[in-house]
Amino acid sequence: MDESMGLSSKGRLKINGQLLYDIAFVFYFSDLFLQFTTFMNFFGKSTFHLASYLALGLIVFKIFFLDEQNVKSFILNLVFLGILVLTWRTSADFTLFSMGIFVLGARNVDFRRVVYLYLVVGTIILLFTMICSLSGLIQNLIYRRNQFSGAIRQSFGIVYPTDFAAHVLFLILSYSYLYFERVSIKSYIAFVLIAALLIHYCDARLSAVSILLLIPVMIIGKNAKKNDGICRKLAAFFWCVPILAAYIIVAMSYFYNPANRALEKINHMLSGRLAIGNQAIHQYGFSIFGRHMVEHSWGGTTGMKMFMGDRSKYFFVDSSYLRILIMYGVIVFILVLAILTIISYRSISHAEYALATVLVIVAISAVVEQRLVDISYDPFLIALLANVYSSTQIINRRKLQ
């Protein structure tokens, strides 16, 4: 059959699988994004949960009925689905389960297309939420760093200022990945301005620092792609960053002692994260498949009431690495680090560097933020099984840039 006139049966299955994945991703991403806005003051969260199951069901259908299967892949899919279900039940947290489904379902999916959808849809929802909050249609939760004094922190319709800033960070990362070769001095100036605005309006210092850190990392990655010798040597070690970042934060949390002046200073710089991490380790410990942690954060209207009242109830593990290790267990912790390392190493091996560059910031951000396995923030883990370096991808990348 003439390729210009039609497609083989195998080709149609791949296209149908891509379309199904796109629809499910946009639907689930939008649903989960909105769940953590103050739009939820007008809707029942259970309705959103039920709607999200439909999107996950479409991905599971793709995995077992549209993707090519042999006995080995079928068994592996069942094993990983079993691990996801087990950690969901032991942790009583759905975040990893949904991310895992999208990772498994990304086979034969154009990764850049998914990131593009993430960037476009995420930008639209975030701007719409901001406009609605500033116009008074939904609540704009406003905090102060010291409850009744200190910097004013606006959430712009998101449940907490740092969550708003994290959305901005990951949208910038997705833009930097898609337009890697076109990022220029003008882009860097825009990044600095955005970081300054996040500090001014949200006092979101950690996300702002991550955005600023993206600039030198991007310079190294871009020059490495241009075959600069020093930058290629530096970029060759990008794959180590997730492992080092995880080791450092877990070790510092485990050995934290307020009597240690160095660790106490770091703890203060990280807004008490080491102390809470140490408390979580001693209270819940490490296990093979994780366990449920009872947490109380300041996000949303319920959290706002606690923030303005009894702040002693606050207990929330922010670090993604520590959170994964305690809530989902040692096996998942190792798997997630392996996924990050594999994706980054492939990027370096193909001398593309864009994905490895972005993952450096993702890995560093995960030291102090909990969004590494949250699909409403981080779309980059699905690169594990998706089409990232096929000939079609390279053509699409050149057209996009």
C-alpha positions in Angstrom: 0.0 0.0 0.0 1.2 3.5 -0.8 2.4 5.1 2.4 1.0 8.5 1.2 -2.5 7.0 0.8 -2.9 4.9 3.8 -1.4 3.0 6.8 -0.9 -0.6 7.7 -3.0 -2.2 10.4 -0.1 -2.0 12.7 0.3 1.7 11.9 -3.4 2.4 12.6 -3.0 0.8 16.0 -0.1 3.0 16.9 -2.0 6.1 15.8 -5.1 5.1 17.7 -2.9 4.4 20.7 -1.3 7.9 20.5 -4.7 9.6 20.2 -6.1 7.6 23.1 -3.1 8.5 25.2 -3.4 12.2 24.3 -7.0 12.3 25.2 -6.5 10.4 28.5 -3.5 12.6 29.4 -5.2 15.9 28.7 -8.3 14.8 30.6 -6.5 13.4 33.6 -4.0 16.3 33.8 -6.7 18.9 33.6 -8.8 17.0 36.2 -5.9 16.6 38.7 -4.7 20.2 38.1 -8.2 21.6 39.0 -8.5 19.4 42.1 -5.7 21.5 43.7 -7.3 24.9 43.0 -9.9 26.8 44.9 -12.4 25.9 42.2 -12.9 22.8 44.4 -14.8 24.9 46.9 -17.7 24.7 44.5 -17.4 21.0 43.5 -17.3 17.6 45.2 -13.8 16.2 45.0 -15.3 12.7 44.7 -16.8 13.6 41.3 -13.4 14.6 40.0 -11.9 11.3 41.4 -14.5 9.2 39.6 -14.0 11.1 36.3 -10.2 10.6 36.5 -10.7 6.8 36.7 -12.0 6.9 33.1 -8.8 8.4 31.8 -6.7 5.8 33.6 -9.0 3.1 32.3 -8.3 4.3 28.7 -4.5 3.9 29.3 -5.0 0.4 30.8 -7.0 -0.5 27.7 -4.2 0.8 25.5 -1.6 -1.2 27.3 -3.4 -4.5 27.0 -5.3 -4.1 23.7 -3.5 -1.6 21.5 0.2 -2.0 22.4 2.1 -5.0 20.9 2.2 -7.8 23.4 4.2 -10.9 24.0 4.3 -13.2 27.0 7.2 -11.4 28.6 5.8 -7.9 28.2 2.4 -9.0 29.3 3.8 -10.5 32.5 6.0 -7.5 33.2 3.0 -5.2 32.8 1.0 -7.3 35.2 4.0 -7.3 37.7 4.4 -3.5 37.6 0.6 -3.0 37.8 0.6 -5.3 40.8 3.4 -3.2 42.5 1.4 0.0 41.8 -1.8 -1.4 43.3 0.1 -2.7 46.3 1.8 0.6 47.0 -1.4 2.4 46.5 -3.1 0.3 49.1 -0.3 0.4 51.6 0.3 4.1 51.3 -3.4 5.1 50.8 -2.1 7.6 48.2 -3.1 7.5 44.6 -0.3 9.8 43.1 2.3 7.1 42.3 -0.4 4.8 40.9 -1.6 7.3 38.3 2.0 8.3 37.3 2.9 4.6 36.9 -0.1 3.9 34.7 0.9 6.8 32.4 4.5 5.6 32.3 3.5 2.0 31.4 1.1 3.3 28.8 3.6 5.6 27.0 4.9 2.8 24.7 4.8 4.0 21.1 3.7 7.5 22.2 5.4 10.6 20.9 6.9 12.1 24.0 7.4 15.6 22.6 3.7 15.7 21.6 2.7 14.9 25.2 5.0 17.5 26.7 3.6 20.0 24.2 0.1 19.2 25.3 1.2 19.6 28.9 2.7 23.0 28.2 -0.3 24.3 26.3 -3.1 22.9 28.5 -1.1 23.7 31.7 -0.5 27.3 30.7 -4.2 27.8 29.8 -5.5 26.4 33.1 -2.9 28.3 35.2 -3.7 31.6 33.5 -7.4 31.0 33.7 -7.1 30.1 37.4 -5.0 33.3 38.1 -7.6 35.5 36.3 -10.5 34.0 38.2 -8.7 34.4 41.6 -7.7 38.0 40.9 -11.2 38.9 39.7 -12.8 37.4 42.8 -14.6 34.5 41.1 -12.6 32.0 43.2 -10.6 32.4 46.4 -7.0 33.6 46.3 -5.5 32.2 49.5 -3.0 34.6 51.0 -0.5 33.6 53.6 2.3 35.3 55.6 5.5 33.4 56.2 5.3 34.1 60.0 1.5 33.9 60.3 0.8 37.5 61.3 3.9 39.1 59.9 6.6 38.7 57.2 6.3 38.4 53.5 2.8 38.1 51.9 2.4 35.0 49.9 -0.3 34.7 47.2 -1.6 31.5 45.8 -3.5 32.9 42.8 -6.2 30.3 42.9 -3.9 27.3 43.6 -4.1 25.7 47.1 -0.8 27.0 48.3 1.9 29.5 47.1 4.6 26.9 46.6 2.2 24.8 44.5 1.6 27.8 42.2 5.3 28.4 41.9 5.9 24.7 41.1 3.4 24.8 38.3 5.4 27.8 36.9 8.7 25.9 37.3 7.5 22.8 35.5 5.9 24.8 32.7 9.3 26.6 32.2 11.0 23.2 32.2 8.6 21.8 29.5 9.2 24.9 27.4 13.0 24.6 27.8 12.8 20.9 26.7 10.6 21.6 23.7 12.6 24.6 22.5 16.0 23.6 23.8 18.0 25.0 20.8 16.0 28.2 20.7 16.4 29.2 24.4 18.5 32.3 24.3 19.6 35.4 26.3 16.0 36.7 26.0 14.7 33.5 27.5 17.2 33.7 30.4 16.1 37.3 31.1 12.5 36.1 31.2 13.4 33.3 33.6 15.1 35.8 35.9 12.1 38.1 35.8 9.7 35.2 36.5 11.8 34.0 39.5 11.8 37.6 40.9 8.0 37.7 40.5 7.6 34.4 42.3 9.7 35.7 45.2 7.9 39.0 45.3 4.3 37.7 45.2 4.6 34.1 46.5 7.8 34.2 48.5 8.5 30.8 46.8 12.2 30.9 47.1 13.0 27.3 46.4 11.2 27.2 43.0 12.7 30.6 42.1 16.2 29.2 42.9 15.4 26.2 40.7 14.5 28.5 37.8 17.7 30.5 38.2 19.7 27.3 38.4 18.2 26.2 35.1 20.1 29.0 33.4 23.7 27.7 33.9 22.6 24.1 33.5 20.9 25.1 30.1 24.1 26.8 29.0 26.1 23.7 29.8 23.6 21.4 28.0 23.3 23.6 25.0 27.1 23.9 24.6 27.5 20.2 25.1 25.2 19.6 22.2 27.4 22.0 20.1 30.3 19.7 21.0 32.1 22.0 23.4 34.7 19.8 25.2 34.4 21.1 28.7 30.6 21.2 28.6 30.3 17.7 27.2 32.5 16.4 30.1 30.3 18.2 32.6 27.0 17.1 31.0 28.2 13.5 30.9 27.6 13.5 34.7 24.0 14.8 34.5 22.7 11.3 35.0 24.3 11.1 38.5 22.3 14.1 39.9 19.2 12.1 40.9 21.2 9.5 42.8 23.4 12.1 44.6 20.4 14.4 45.4 18.4 11.5 46.9 21.4 10.3 48.9 22.1 13.7 50.3 18.6 14.6 51.5 17.9 11.1 52.9 21.2 11.1 54.8 20.9 14.6 56.1 17.3 13.9 57.3 18.3 10.6 58.9 21.3 12.1 60.8 19.7 15.4 61.6 20.2 16.7 65.1 19.5 20.2 66.2 22.7 20.2 68.2 24.7 19.9 64.9 25.1 23.5 63.9 25.8 22.8 60.2 22.7 20.6 59.9 20.6 23.0 61.9 21.6 25.9 59.6 20.7 23.8 56.5 17.4 22.9 58.2 16.6 26.6 58.8 17.4 27.4 55.1 15.1 24.6 54.0 12.2 25.8 56.3 12.5 23.0 58.8 12.4 20.2 56.2 15.3 18.2 57.8 13.5 18.2 61.2 10.3 17.0 59.7 12.1 14.4 57.6 13.9 13.1 60.7 10.6 12.9 62.6 9.0 11.0 59.7 11.9 8.5 59.5 11.7 7.7 63.2 7.9 7.7 63.3 7.3 5.6 60.2 10.6 4.1 59.2 11.5 2.4 55.9 9.8 -0.7 54.5 9.6 -2.8 51.3 6.2 -1.5 50.0 5.7 1.6 52.1 3.0 2.7 54.6 0.4 5.4 55.1 1.6 8.7 56.6 -0.9 10.9 58.4 -0.1 14.4 57.2 -1.4 17.9 57.8 -0.4 20.6 55.3 -1.4 24.3 55.0 -2.8 23.9 51.5 -6.4 24.7 50.7 -9.1 26.3 52.9 -8.7 23.6 55.5 -5.0 24.1 55.7 -5.5 27.8 55.9 -7.6 27.4 59.0 -4.9 25.4 60.6 -2.3 27.9 59.5 -4.3 30.7 61.3 -5.0 28.5 64.3 -3.1 25.5 65.7 0.1 25.4 63.7 1.6 22.7 65.8 -0.5 20.1 63.9 1.6 20.8 60.7 3.4 17.7 59.5 4.2 17.2 55.8 7.2 15.6 54.2 8.1 17.8 51.2 11.1 16.0 49.8 10.1 13.7 47.0 12.9 11.2 47.7 12.1 10.9 51.3 8.4 10.8 50.7 8.7 8.0 48.1 11.0 6.0 50.4 8.6 6.2 53.4 5.2 6.1 51.6 5.9 3.8 48.7 8.8 1.7 50.0 12.4 0.8 49.1 11.5 -1.1 45.9 9.7 1.9 44.4 12.4 4.3 45.6 15.0 2.3 43.7 12.8 2.0 40.6 12.2 5.8 40.5 15.9 6.5 40.8 16.6 3.9 38.1 14.0 5.5 35.8 15.5 9.0 36.2 19.0 7.7 35.6 18.0 5.7 32.5 16.1 8.6 30.9 19.0 11.0 31.6 21.7 8.5 30.4 19.8 7.9 27.2 19.6 11.6 26.5 23.4 12.0 27.0 24.1 8.9 24.9 22.1 10.3 22.0 24.0 13.6 22.4 20.6 15.4 22.6 21.1 16.7 26.2 17.7 18.5 26.4 16.0 15.9 28.5 19.1 15.3 30.7 19.4 19.0 31.2 15.8 19.4 32.3 16.0 16.3 34.6 18.9 18.0 36.5 16.5 20.6 37.7 13.7 18.1 38.3 16.1 16.1 40.4 17.3 19.0 42.4 13.8 20.4 42.9 12.7 17.0 44.2 15.1 17.4 47.2 12.8 20.0 48.7 9.5 19.5 46.8 7.1 16.6 46.6 6.1 16.7 42.9 8.5 14.2 41.3 5.8 11.5 40.8 2.9 13.8 40.4 1.6 13.8 36.8 -0.1 17.2 37.2 3.4 18.7 37.6 6.0 16.4 36.2 5.5 14.8 32.7 9.1 13.8 32.2 9.0 10.3 33.7 6.9 9.0 30.9 10.0 9.3 28.6 11.1 5.9 29.9 8.9 4.0 27.4 7.8 6.7 25.1 9.3 7.5 21.6 11.9 10.1 22.3 14.7 9.6 19.8 13.0 7.9 16.8 13.5 9.4 13.3 10.0 10.8 13.4 10.8 12.5 16.7 13.9 14.2 15.2 11.9 15.4 12.2 9.1 16.8 14.5 11.7 18.4 16.8 13.3 20.2 13.8 9.9 21.4 12.6 9.0 22.7 16.1 12.3 24.5 16.5 
